[in-house]
């Protein structure tokens, strides 16, 4: 039996709802990663910058919506959020933030070996091994959530704060 009619696109399966045990396990990993990041000295705004940059690269509208709100709640500025996709072209990000953003991009595009080398070299200059590991784990985790939301086609409902 088909999941669509002749004239409408196929309805997506919300895989988080269809396989809740798997999604709960991913959410638990996310909690451990958030704790790991905090213990390594990565504050919540830095974690949200990673979440947002990865979500930008993956084109995940749902996660962009969720993590923009989370970044603002954590104290991130609208200006920095607005220029995040061009972070290399501004002086608005600190060297450690620049390092985690480069690691996030390298994690999201793992086939780009030169990007990985460059990101690691920059990270080693300003981050501890624990911070490098935590930043990569944050990027790995948000990449997984991006894929859940993109493949499920999670909607982004309008809110009154727009």
DAVEN-V403525 format. One record per residue. N is the residue number from 1. RES is the residue in three letters. PSI is psi as a letter, one per 30 degrees, with the letter a starting at -180 (999 if undefined). Layout:
BEGIN
n->N res->RES psi->PSI
n->N res->RES psi->PSI
END
This chain:
BEGIN
n->1 res->UNK psi->k
n->2 res->UNK psi->k
n->3 res->UNK psi->g
n->4 res->UNK psi->l
n->5 res->UNK psi->l
n->6 res->UNK psi->e
n->7 res->UNK psi->f
n->8 res->UNK psi->l
n->9 res->UNK psi->l
n->10 res->UNK psi->k
n->11 res->UNK psi->k
n->12 res->UNK psi->k
n->13 res->UNK psi->k
n->14 res->UNK psi->j
n->15 res->UNK psi->f
n->16 res->UNK psi->e
n->17 res->UNK psi->e
n->18 res->UNK psi->e
n->19 res->UNK psi->i
n->20 res->UNK psi->e
n->21 res->UNK psi->e
n->22 res->UNK psi->e
n->23 res->UNK psi->e
n->24 res->UNK psi->e
n->25 res->UNK psi->e
n->26 res->UNK psi->e
n->27 res->UNK psi->e
n->28 res->UNK psi->e
n->29 res->UNK psi->e
n->30 res->UNK psi->e
n->31 res->UNK psi->e
n->32 res->UNK psi->e
n->33 res->UNK psi->e
n->34 res->UNK psi->e
n->35 res->UNK psi->e
n->36 res->UNK psi->e
n->37 res->UNK psi->e
n->38 res->UNK psi->e
n->39 res->UNK psi->f
n->40 res->UNK psi->f
n->41 res->UNK psi->g
n->42 res->UNK psi->j
n->43 res->UNK psi->l
n->44 res->UNK psi->e
n->45 res->UNK psi->e
n->46 res->UNK psi->e
n->47 res->UNK psi->e
n->48 res->UNK psi->e
n->49 res->UNK psi->e
n->50 res->UNK psi->e
n->51 res->UNK psi->e
n->52 res->UNK psi->e
n->53 res->UNK psi->e
n->54 res->UNK psi->e
n->55 res->UNK psi->e
n->56 res->UNK psi->e
n->57 res->UNK psi->e
n->58 res->UNK psi->f
n->59 res->UNK psi->h
n->60 res->UNK psi->j
n->61 res->UNK psi->e
n->62 res->UNK psi->e
n->63 res->UNK psi->e
n->64 res->UNK psi->e
n->65 res->UNK psi->e
n->66 res->UNK psi->e
n->67 res->UNK psi->f
n->68 res->UNK psi->e
n->69 res->UNK psi->e
n->70 res->UNK psi->e
n->71 res->UNK psi->e
n->72 res->UNK psi->e
n->73 res->UNK psi->e
n->74 res->UNK psi->f
n->75 res->UNK psi->g
n->76 res->UNK psi->k
n->77 res->UNK psi->k
n->78 res->UNK psi->e
n->79 res->UNK psi->e
n->80 res->UNK psi->e
n->81 res->UNK psi->e
n->82 res->UNK psi->f
n->83 res->UNK psi->g
n->84 res->UNK psi->e
n->85 res->UNK psi->f
n->86 res->UNK psi->h
n->87 res->UNK psi->e
n->88 res->UNK psi->f
n->89 res->UNK psi->g
n->90 res->UNK psi->l
n->91 res->UNK psi->g
n->92 res->UNK psi->f
n->93 res->UNK psi->k
n->94 res->UNK psi->l
n->95 res->UNK psi->e
n->96 res->UNK psi->e
n->97 res->UNK psi->e
n->98 res->UNK psi->e
n->99 res->UNK psi->e
n->100 res->UNK psi->e
n->101 res->UNK psi->e
n->102 res->UNK psi->e
n->103 res->UNK psi->e
n->104 res->UNK psi->e
n->105 res->UNK psi->e
n->106 res->UNK psi->e
n->107 res->UNK psi->e
n->108 res->UNK psi->f
n->109 res->UNK psi->i
n->110 res->UNK psi->f
n->111 res->UNK psi->f
n->112 res->UNK psi->i
n->113 res->UNK psi->e
n->114 res->UNK psi->e
n->115 res->UNK psi->e
n->116 res->UNK psi->e
n->117 res->UNK psi->e
n->118 res->UNK psi->e
n->119 res->UNK psi->e
n->120 res->UNK psi->e
n->121 res->UNK psi->e
n->122 res->UNK psi->e
n->123 res->UNK psi->e
n->124 res->UNK psi->f
n->125 res->UNK psi->f
n->126 res->UNK psi->f
n->127 res->UNK psi->l
n->128 res->UNK psi->l
n->129 res->UNK psi->e
n->130 res->UNK psi->e
n->131 res->UNK psi->e
n->132 res->UNK psi->e
n->133 res->UNK psi->e
n->134 res->UNK psi->e
n->135 res->UNK psi->e
n->136 res->UNK psi->e
n->137 res->UNK psi->e
n->138 res->UNK psi->e
n->139 res->UNK psi->e
n->140 res->UNK psi->e
n->141 res->UNK psi->e
n->142 res->UNK psi->e
n->143 res->UNK psi->e
n->144 res->UNK psi->e
n->145 res->UNK psi->e
n->146 res->UNK psi->e
n->147 res->UNK psi->e
n->148 res->UNK psi->e
n->149 res->UNK psi->e
n->150 res->UNK psi->e
n->151 res->UNK psi->f
n->152 res->UNK psi->f
n->153 res->UNK psi->h
n->154 res->UNK psi->k
n->155 res->UNK psi->l
n->156 res->UNK psi->j
n->157 res->UNK psi->k
n->158 res->UNK psi->k
n->159 res->UNK psi->l
n->160 res->UNK psi->f
n->161 res->UNK psi->g
n->162 res->UNK psi->999
END
